[in-house]
Amino acid sequence: MEEPSERSPLLGSGNYDIARSPGSGARSVFRGRRLACAAVLLTELLERAAFYGVTSNLVLFLNGPPYNWEGTQASEALLLFMGVTYLVSPFGGWLADALLGKFPTILASMVLYLLGMLAFPAMAIPTTMQRLCGAVPLSPVENCSSPLNATGSPCHLEGTTRYCAVASFIGLILVGIGVGSVKANITPFGADQVKDRGPEATRRFFNWFYWSINLGAILSLGGIAYIQQNVSFIIGYIIPAVCIGVSFVVFLCSQSFFITKPPDGSAFTDMFKILAYSCCSRKRPREHASNGDAQGILQQPPRKQNLFETAKASRGGPFREDKVEDVKALVKIIPVFLALIPYWTVYFQMQTTYVLQSLHLRIPQFSNSTSNAHTFPAAWLTMFDAVLILFLIPLKDKVVDPVLKRNGLLPSSLKRIAVGMFFVMCSAFAAGILESNRLNAVKVKTIKQKIGTGVYNAADMSIWWQVPQYILIGFSEIFASIAGLEFAYSAAPKSMQSAIMGLFFFFSGIGSFVGSGLLALVSIKQIGWMSNHVDFGNINGCHLNYYFFLLAAIQGATLLLFLIVSVRYDHQRSRTNGAAAGGRT
């Protein structure tokens, strides 16, 4: 039932009974809401195209002239950007839930997004670049991390500075804040458009939402990244800025179609107050030990849930019943997000160590209309994952899920996450097997191949041997990532849906940092899996296969732990629903 403060479009009124009536087709779940859903999906598609337009070639942009940042410096800039993007997501969710509402927050975030995006074409155009950054240094900065710097002469880094660093970091931070806030709010906002149509409509929306994300990634990786690398960074950065500008216009002009809800408070604000109150009142049961109930208290030590109960107004606390229940729901969701951290650790290998592995495999070349040979970009293999999702999500949505639902076999979101964990474990294991075979092949024959400005000693094995591990990653995304979004939205209390989405992305960012820390750990001298390089960037003297096997083992152990956590969560939720049903009888 619509709340008095909730604004719904006229197109959406009166269609609820049609969508839920017996005999209505599957398509009717979106009837009256198709324009709203289409606007959200198009907004997300354009936003993802802009996002990957920034990240795909940022290192190449800053590493090349006239900036000539070191490779490590350019990588640090990208890591900072990704960190800001994920870490700001919970704050963006809190801002929407507690102060502004989802629609105004998304609009404001897109404004910051657009301002940050405009910095990159401005930095690519020589005239505006000099106005932003000052005069270009006369002597180029020596790039000591370049694979072509094999002269053996020492590098002189004293006094070197990152040209245009201030403008670069301001642009990246603005884009990162915008991306993180949009990321936390666009997903629950889209689901709000079909929430009253039931869980079937919500599940199908998340399927198509993820489909739009991957279509935007394909368009950006396949087109924008190629233009940046082979045509011009000016055009290559103008296109993402236009994408986010059009995304803003589409979202703003679609306001009349949207269901918008005012902010009704975030459970994060109350969570800290309730936790603080519960901790301060931890000693209260002991103070009552002198009364007749002392023996019972000693026999049943207070649990965490009992501590939260003491914060309720009905138990003498200062907080409303529903606020305390929201915090209890959050505490139950967090273990699931924690269990997903190893999944994200393996998932982000697709953009890091999988690419590093591909640079040491035989990469084909292709020619354009000017007959200039171009090497197949290794990063394009990530499109196998996206293309697979584009084809499989419609199949899953239109064929597989309806068949499973009719037979009562449609698994819960937690079970689908477990299946996704299994596939990502298999992907890491497949990468480890390939790397073992590659290291054996290198001992027999190596080939030199130039990729960009670097020369790599590669094994005489085709890069297409990597396709299975990317396909397995794609299967894992369809199960774990989509189901994770669905679980986060459906399990979140109404007052903290955006904040929960922010936490979902926050923990995925932690997974990325865990992978980075783990890679640094296995590179220390005592372990030496990744530290015995014999030339610049060469991994032929390393044991990257051990790292992949370690990731697979960690994910396998986490999968077993997750099954235990998910079973406990389902049992607790069943008891809660049963108690609620009993209270209504």
C-alpha positions in Angstrom: 0.0 0.0 0.0 1.3 3.4 -0.9 2.3 5.7 1.9 0.9 9.2 2.1 4.4 10.7 1.6 5.2 8.5 -1.3 4.7 10.0 -4.8 3.7 7.6 -7.6 3.2 8.4 -11.3 -0.3 8.4 -12.7 0.8 5.7 -15.2 1.5 3.4 -12.3 -1.8 3.8 -10.5 -4.4 1.2 -10.8 -2.2 -1.4 -12.4 -1.3 -3.4 -9.3 -4.3 -5.6 -9.5 -3.7 -6.3 -13.2 -0.1 -7.3 -12.5 -1.0 -9.6 -9.7 -4.3 -11.0 -11.0 -4.5 -14.7 -11.9 -3.8 -15.5 -15.5 -1.9 -12.3 -16.2 1.2 -12.9 -18.2 4.8 -12.5 -17.0 5.1 -9.3 -18.9 2.4 -7.7 -16.9 4.7 -7.3 -13.8 6.2 -4.3 -15.5 3.0 -2.9 -16.9 2.7 0.8 -16.2 6.3 0.9 -14.9 8.2 0.1 -18.1 9.1 3.8 -18.8 10.4 4.2 -15.3 12.4 1.0 -15.5 13.7 1.8 -19.0 14.9 5.2 -17.8 16.8 3.7 -14.8 18.4 1.0 -17.0 19.4 3.6 -19.7 20.8 5.9 -17.0 22.9 3.0 -15.6 24.1 1.9 -19.0 25.4 5.4 -19.8 26.9 5.8 -16.4 28.8 2.5 -16.7 30.0 3.5 -20.2 31.4 6.7 -18.7 33.0 4.9 -15.7 34.9 2.4 -17.9 35.8 5.2 -20.2 37.8 6.6 -17.3 39.3 3.5 -15.9 40.2 1.4 -19.0 43.1 3.5 -20.1 43.9 5.9 -17.2 47.3 4.3 -16.6 48.1 4.7 -20.3 47.0 8.3 -20.3 49.0 9.4 -17.3 52.0 7.2 -18.3 52.4 8.8 -21.7 53.4 12.2 -22.9 53.1 15.0 -21.9 52.4 13.7 -18.3 55.0 10.9 -18.2 54.0 9.7 -14.8 55.8 6.5 -13.7 53.8 3.4 -14.2 53.6 2.9 -10.4 52.4 6.5 -10.0 49.6 6.1 -12.6 48.6 2.8 -10.9 48.4 4.5 -7.6 46.1 7.1 -9.0 43.8 4.4 -10.4 43.8 2.6 -7.0 42.9 5.8 -5.2 40.0 6.4 -7.6 38.7 2.9 -7.1 39.1 3.2 -3.3 37.2 6.5 -3.2 34.5 4.9 -5.4 33.8 2.0 -3.1 34.4 3.7 0.3 32.0 6.6 -0.4 29.1 4.2 -1.3 27.9 3.8 2.3 27.9 7.6 2.9 26.0 8.1 -0.4 23.4 5.6 0.9 23.2 7.3 4.2 22.8 10.7 2.6 19.8 9.4 0.6 18.1 7.6 3.4 18.6 10.2 6.1 18.6 13.6 4.4 17.9 14.0 0.7 16.1 11.0 -0.6 17.3 8.8 -3.5 16.2 10.9 -6.5 17.9 14.2 -5.4 21.0 12.3 -4.2 21.4 10.6 -7.6 21.0 14.0 -9.4 23.5 15.8 -7.1 26.0 12.9 -7.5 25.7 13.1 -11.3 26.5 16.8 -11.2 29.7 16.0 -9.3 30.3 13.1 -11.7 30.0 15.4 -14.7 32.3 18.1 -13.2 35.0 15.5 -12.6 34.6 14.0 -16.1 35.1 17.4 -17.7 38.6 17.5 -16.3 39.8 14.7 -18.5 39.1 16.2 -21.9 40.3 19.5 -20.6 43.6 17.8 -19.6 43.8 16.1 -23.1 43.4 19.3 -25.0 46.8 21.1 -25.1 45.5 24.7 -24.6 43.2 23.9 -21.7 45.8 21.5 -20.3 48.3 24.3 -19.9 45.7 26.6 -18.3 44.9 23.9 -15.7 48.4 22.5 -15.2 50.9 25.1 -16.2 53.7 24.9 -18.7 54.7 21.4 -19.8 58.2 20.5 -18.4 60.9 21.0 -21.0 62.8 17.8 -20.0 60.6 14.6 -20.0 60.4 12.7 -16.8 62.4 9.5 -17.0 60.1 6.5 -16.9 62.0 4.0 -14.8 59.2 1.4 -14.8 59.0 1.1 -18.6 59.8 -2.4 -19.9 61.9 -0.7 -22.7 64.2 1.0 -20.2 66.6 -1.9 -20.2 69.8 0.1 -20.7 71.0 -0.6 -17.2 71.7 3.1 -16.5 70.5 4.3 -13.2 67.3 6.3 -13.0 67.4 9.8 -11.5 64.1 10.4 -9.8 65.2 13.1 -7.5 63.1 16.2 -8.0 60.6 14.6 -10.4 57.0 15.6 -10.0 53.8 14.4 -11.4 52.7 16.9 -14.0 49.1 18.0 -13.6 48.7 16.0 -10.5 46.3 18.5 -8.8 43.9 18.6 -11.7 44.1 14.8 -12.1 43.4 14.0 -8.5 40.6 16.6 -8.2 38.9 15.1 -11.3 39.3 11.6 -10.0 38.0 12.4 -6.6 35.0 14.2 -7.9 34.2 11.3 -10.3 34.9 8.8 -7.5 32.4 10.5 -5.1 29.8 10.7 -7.9 30.2 7.1 -8.9 30.1 5.8 -5.3 27.0 7.7 -4.4 25.2 6.8 -7.7 26.2 3.2 -7.2 24.7 3.1 -3.7 21.3 4.6 -4.7 20.5 3.8 -8.4 20.0 0.1 -7.6 17.4 0.4 -4.8 15.8 3.4 -6.6 15.2 1.2 -9.6 13.9 -1.7 -7.5 11.5 0.8 -5.8 9.8 1.2 -9.2 8.5 -2.4 -9.2 8.6 -3.3 -5.5 4.8 -3.3 -5.1 4.6 -5.8 -8.0 6.1 -8.5 -5.8 9.4 -10.4 -5.6 9.1 -11.7 -9.1 9.2 -8.2 -10.6 12.1 -7.3 -8.3 14.1 -10.4 -9.3 13.6 -9.7 -13.0 14.5 -6.0 -12.6 17.8 -7.0 -11.0 18.5 -9.3 -13.9 18.0 -6.6 -16.5 19.8 -4.0 -14.4 22.9 -6.2 -14.4 22.4 -6.7 -18.1 22.5 -3.0 -18.7 25.7 -2.7 -16.6 27.5 -5.2 -18.8 26.2 -3.7 -22.0 27.6 -0.3 -20.9 30.9 -2.0 -20.1 31.1 -3.7 -23.5 30.3 -0.5 -25.4 33.0 1.3 -23.4 35.7 -1.4 -23.5 35.1 -2.2 -27.1 34.7 1.3 -28.5 35.8 4.1 -26.1 39.0 2.3 -25.0 40.0 1.6 -28.6 39.5 5.3 -29.6 41.6 6.4 -26.6 44.4 4.1 -27.5 44.5 4.3 -31.3 42.7 7.6 -32.3 42.8 10.4 -29.7 42.4 10.8 -25.9 40.6 14.1 -26.6 37.7 12.3 -28.4 38.1 9.3 -26.1 37.4 11.4 -23.0 34.8 13.7 -24.6 32.6 10.6 -25.2 32.4 9.5 -21.6 31.6 13.1 -20.5 28.8 13.2 -23.0 27.5 9.9 -21.7 27.2 11.1 -18.2 25.6 14.3 -19.3 23.0 12.4 -21.3 22.5 10.1 -18.4 21.8 13.1 -16.2 19.3 14.5 -18.7 17.5 11.2 -19.1 17.2 10.7 -15.3 16.0 14.3 -14.7 13.4 14.3 -17.5 12.0 10.9 -16.3 11.0 12.3 -12.9 7.3 12.2 -13.8 7.5 8.5 -14.4 9.3 7.6 -11.2 8.0 6.5 -7.8 9.9 8.7 -5.4 10.1 8.4 -1.6 11.1 11.0 0.9 14.0 10.2 3.3 12.7 8.4 6.4 15.9 8.1 8.3 18.9 5.8 8.0 19.4 2.9 10.4 23.1 3.8 10.3 22.4 6.9 12.4 20.4 5.0 14.9 22.7 2.0 14.8 25.6 3.8 16.4 23.3 5.3 19.1 21.8 1.9 19.8 25.1 0.1 19.9 26.5 2.8 22.2 23.5 2.5 24.5 23.6 -1.3 24.5 27.3 -1.3 25.4 26.8 1.2 28.2 23.9 -0.8 29.6 25.9 -4.1 29.4 26.3 -4.0 33.2 22.7 -3.4 34.0 21.7 -7.1 34.3 24.4 -7.6 36.9 23.0 -4.7 38.9 19.7 -6.6 39.2 21.5 -9.7 40.4 20.3 -9.0 43.9 16.6 -9.5 43.1 14.8 -12.8 42.8 15.7 -13.1 39.1 19.4 -13.1 39.7 19.7 -16.9 39.4 17.9 -16.9 36.0 20.1 -14.1 34.7 23.2 -16.0 35.7 21.9 -19.2 34.0 21.1 -17.4 30.8 23.9 -14.9 29.9 22.7 -12.0 27.8 23.3 -12.4 24.1 23.8 -9.6 21.6 20.2 -9.8 20.7 19.2 -9.3 24.3 21.4 -6.3 24.5 19.6 -4.8 21.5 16.2 -5.6 23.2 17.2 -3.5 26.2 17.3 -0.4 23.9 13.6 -0.7 23.0 11.2 1.8 24.6 9.0 -1.1 25.7 12.0 -2.5 27.7 12.9 0.9 29.3 15.2 2.1 26.5 15.0 5.3 24.5 14.6 3.9 21.0 11.5 2.9 19.0 10.8 -0.8 18.4 11.2 -0.5 14.6 14.6 1.2 14.9 16.0 -1.5 17.1 14.7 -4.2 14.7 16.4 -2.4 11.8 19.8 -2.6 13.6 19.2 -6.3 14.4 18.5 -6.9 10.7 21.7 -5.1 9.8 23.7 -7.3 12.2 22.3 -10.4 10.5 23.2 -9.2 7.0 26.8 -8.2 7.7 28.1 -11.8 8.0 26.8 -12.5 4.5 28.7 -9.5 3.1 31.9 -10.6 5.0 31.6 -14.0 3.5 31.5 -12.4 0.0 34.9 -10.7 0.5 37.0 -13.7 -0.9 34.6 -13.9 -3.8 35.4 -10.3 -4.8 39.1 -10.9 -4.2 39.0 -13.6 -6.9 36.6 -11.6 -9.1 38.9 -8.6 -9.3 41.7 -10.8 -10.6 39.9 -10.6 -13.9 41.2 -7.0 -14.3 44.6 -7.5 -12.8 46.5 -10.9 -12.6 44.4 -12.4 -15.4 45.5 -9.5 -17.6 49.1 -9.9 -16.4 49.0 -13.6 -17.4 47.5 -12.8 -20.8 50.5 -10.4 -21.6 52.7 -13.5 -21.3 50.7 -15.6 -23.8 50.7 -15.4 -27.6 48.4 -12.5 -28.5 47.1 -12.2 -32.1 47.3 -9.0 -34.2 44.8 -7.4 -36.4 45.0 -4.5 -39.0 42.8 -1.5 -39.5 41.9 0.3 -42.7 45.3 2.0 -42.8 47.0 -1.4 -42.7 48.8 -0.5 -39.5 49.0 -3.6 -37.3 47.5 -3.3 -33.9 47.8 -5.9 -31.1 44.6 -7.3 -29.8 44.1 -5.5 -26.4 44.5 -8.0 -23.6 41.9 -6.1 -21.6 39.3 -7.0 -24.2 39.2 -10.5 -22.8 37.1 -9.1 -19.9 34.4 -8.6 -22.5 34.0 -12.4 -22.7 32.5 -12.1 -19.2 30.3 -9.2 -20.2 29.1 -10.7 -23.5 28.3 -14.0 -21.7 26.2 -12.1 -19.2 24.4 -10.3 -22.0 23.3 -13.6 -23.6 22.7 -15.6 -20.4 20.7 -13.2 -18.4 17.8 -13.0 -20.9 17.9 -16.8 -21.2 17.9 -17.1 -17.4 15.1 -14.5 -17.1 12.8 -15.8 -19.8 13.4 -19.6 -19.8 15.4 -21.1 -16.9 13.9 -19.2 -13.9 10.2 -19.6 -15.0 10.7 -23.3 -15.5 12.4 -23.7 -12.1 9.7 -21.5 -10.4 6.9 -23.6 -11.9 8.4 -26.7 -10.5 9.2 -25.1 -7.1 13.0 -25.4 -7.7 14.0 -21.8 -7.9 16.8 -21.4 -5.4 17.0 -18.6 -2.8 19.3 -15.7 -3.3 21.8 -17.2 -0.7 21.9 -20.5 -2.5 22.6 -18.7 -5.8 25.4 -16.8 -4.1 26.9 -20.2 -3.1 26.7 -21.4 -6.6 28.5 -18.3 -7.8 31.2 -18.8 -5.2 31.7 -22.3 -6.6 32.1 -21.0 -10.2 34.6 -18.3 -9.2 36.6 -20.9 -7.3 36.7 -23.0 -10.5 37.9 -19.9 -12.4 40.9 -19.4 -10.1 41.7 -23.1 -10.2 41.5 -23.0 -14.1 43.8 -20.0 -14.1 46.3 -21.8 -11.9 46.3 -24.9 -14.2 46.9 -22.7 -17.2 49.7 -20.8 -15.5 51.4 -24.1 -14.6 51.2 -25.2 -18.2 52.5 -21.8 -19.4 55.5 -21.9 -17.1 56.4 -25.4 -18.5 56.0 -24.0 -22.1 58.3 -21.1 -21.3 61.1 -23.5 -20.5 60.8 -24.9 -24.0 60.2 -21.8 -26.1 59.6 -18.1 -25.6 58.5 -15.5 -28.1 59.0 -11.7 -27.8 55.9 -9.6 -28.5 55.5 -5.8 -28.3 52.4 -4.6 -26.5 52.0 -0.9 -26.4 55.5 0.3 -25.5 56.5 -2.8 -23.7 58.2 -6.0 -24.9 57.2 -9.2 -23.1 58.7 -12.7 -23.2 55.6 -14.8 -23.8 55.0 -18.5 -23.9 54.1 -20.0 -27.3 50.5 -20.6 -26.1 47.5 -18.9 -27.5 45.7 -16.3 -25.3 42.5 -18.1 -26.1 43.4 -20.7 -23.4 42.2 -18.0 -21.0 38.6 -18.1 -22.2 37.4 -20.8 -19.8 38.4 -18.9 -16.7 36.6 -15.8 -18.0 33.5 -17.8 -18.8 33.5 -19.3 -15.3 33.8 -15.7 -13.9 30.8 -14.8 -16.0 28.8 -17.7 -14.6 29.8 -16.7 -11.1 28.6 -13.1 -11.7 25.2 -14.2 -12.9 24.7 -16.2 -9.7 26.6 -14.4 -6.9 26.7 -10.8 -7.9 23.0 -10.5 -9.1 21.8 -12.6 -6.2 23.9 -10.5 -3.8 22.2 -7.3 -5.0 18.8 -9.0 -4.7 19.6 -10.2 -1.2 20.9 -6.8 0.0 17.8 -5.1 -1.2 15.2 -7.6 0.0 16.8 -8.2 3.4 17.4 -4.5 4.1 14.9 -2.6 6.3 13.0 0.1 4.5 14.9 2.9 6.2 18.4 1.6 5.2 18.0 0.2 1.7 20.4 2.6 0.1 22.9 2.3 2.9 22.8 -1.5 2.6 23.6 -1.2 -1.1 26.5 1.1 -0.2 27.7 -1.6 2.2 27.4 -4.2 -0.5 29.8 -2.2 -2.8 32.0 -1.2 0.2 32.7 -4.9 0.9 33.4 -5.6 -2.7 36.0 -2.8 -2.5 37.5 -4.5 0.5 37.8 -7.7 -1.5 39.8 -5.8 -4.1 42.2 -4.4 -1.4 42.5 -7.9 0.2 43.6 -9.2 -3.2 46.2 -6.4 -3.5 47.5 -7.1 0.1 47.6 -10.8 -0.5 49.6 -10.3 -3.7 52.0 -8.1 -1.8 52.3 -10.8 0.9 53.3 -13.5 -1.5 55.9 -11.1 -3.0 58.0 -10.8 0.1 61.4 -12.3 0.0 60.5 -15.1 2.5 57.8 -16.4 0.2 59.0 -15.2 -3.1 56.2 -16.3 -5.4 56.1 -13.0 -7.2 59.4 -11.4 -6.2 62.1 -13.1 -8.3 61.7 -11.1 -11.5 64.5 -11.4 -14.0 63.5 -8.5 -16.2 61.0 -5.7 -16.2 57.6 -7.1 -15.4 58.4 -10.6 -16.5 56.6 -13.3 -14.5 58.3 -16.3 -16.1 60.5 -16.7 -13.1 57.6 -16.4 -10.7 54.9 -18.7 -9.3 51.7 -17.0 -10.2 50.1 -20.4 -10.4 50.6 -20.8 -6.6 48.8 -17.5 -6.1 45.8 -18.7 -8.1 45.7 -22.0 -6.3 45.8 -20.1 -3.0 42.8 -18.0 -4.0 40.9 -21.1 -5.1 41.6 -22.7 -1.7 40.5 -19.6 0.2 37.3 -19.4 -1.8 36.6 -23.1 -1.3 37.0 -22.7 2.5 34.8 -19.6 2.5 32.2 -21.4 0.5 31.9 -24.0 3.2 31.7 -21.3 5.9 29.1 -19.4 3.8 26.9 -22.4 3.6 26.8 -22.6 7.4 26.1 -18.8 7.6 23.4 -18.9 5.0 21.6 -21.9 6.7 21.7 -20.1 10.0 20.3 -16.9 8.4 17.5 -18.8 6.7 16.6 -20.5 9.9 16.5 -17.2 11.8 14.5 -15.6 9.1 12.0 -18.5 9.1 11.6 -18.2 12.9 11.1 -14.5 12.6 8.5 -14.8 9.9 6.8 -17.6 11.9 6.7 -15.5 15.0 5.3 -12.6 13.1 2.6 -14.8 11.5 1.8 -16.3 15.0 1.3 -12.8 16.3 -1.2 -11.9 13.7 -3.4 -15.0 14.3 
